[in-house]
Amino acid sequence: MSNQAQKDSPVLKIDSYLPDFCDAAVFLRVLLVIELFAIVFALISYSSGSLYVQIALNSVLMQWISLSVAAILCGITRLGYLRNTRITTVVTIGLTLIVTLLVSWLSENFAEMLRIDSPSLGLGFVLLRNSAIAMILIGLALRYFYVQYESERTLEVQAQARLQALQARIRPHFLFNSMNTIASLTHDHPDLAEQAIENLSDLFRASLAAEASIPLQQELELTRSYIQLESLRLGDRLFVKWHMPYDDIEVSLPALTLQPLVENAIYHGVEPLAEGGVIDITIDRENEYTRIVISNPLLEDRTEQHREGNQMAVDNIRERLAIAFSGEATMQQVEDDDRFTVTLKLPANAA
């Protein structure tokens, strides 16, 4: 098969609401929950003999059934057979019933070894009782898994909608400030204005094509394009120093995250200074995080700052990072004597 055929082949979408039973933590939770049920059933059905023996017998039977079902579900989920909700439900119920009948039959055949001094209730009754209990428990479990799955999916959809709404708010702001830059060049430098329009066209096309989350390298390309656009207006007054000790940093982030921060650094840091200034942009690794630092100069006399800071863009970015990284990303702003610094810390393994 050619590479093109491989790219065009459809990808099977798995829509199972079950937890990942291949995960050791999930497997352990199943074991603990079933053990609690075994203890409860032993207490309810206890009449004579040793309670500990009754708990042990119930535990062996129920753990054998539950862990066998979980292990099989792990395997068939990995193979991609659970493609949708209906198939998942039917397969899980059928598998639980079959395993319950098989394990119950085996336990009754070894009754002398497993049920010490316990009279047999009859194979038919035992199979019917265990099957009924298994169906009730698996029904409750599937209902819980489905409700939890739908709740998580709803929250994810709402978060994505909120992220897209914030994204839509920041793009007009970006376009407005870029058009101001072009307007300032129109009369005195028409050639530069024309070049700026071309740069803006390419930049805005890329930003509109960007998804809610884009690779860091793509975000850096957008940011560099914006810096080039502003350099047409500010000339030698604007100088940007890039500090990137690593070229292989792989992290995704909401589109148009760095560009507004650089825009603020230019708009409120470099532009008010007659001699201009230097913006330092540092991107490196810090433990399990990717650290992005943007620093710009400040006027000595804050009362001469001709514009107030754009807090809307900063709040917008902070909220988008909180949604995209589930609260694991941080954003800090520090102002010292002559520099204003924004520091982003993003989980390095985020996608």
Secondary structure, 3 states (H helix, E strand, C coil): CCHHHHHHCCCCCCCCCCCCCCCHHHHHHHHHHHHHHHHHHHHHHCCCCCHHHHHHHHHHHHHHHHHHHHHHHHHHHHCCCCCCHHHHHHHHHHHHHHHHHHHHHHHHHCHHHHCCCCCCCCHHHHHHHHHHHHHHHHHHHHHHHHHHHHHHHHHHHHHHHHHHHHHHHHHHHHHHHHHHHHHHHHCCCHHHHHHHHHHHHHHHHHHHHCCCEEEHHHHHHHHHHHHHHHHHHHHHHEEEEEECCCCCCCCEEECCCHHHHHHHHHHHHHCCCCCCEEEEEEEEEECCEEEEEEEEECCCCHHHCCCCCCHHHHHHHHHHHHHHCCCCCEEEEEECCCEEEEEEEEECCCC
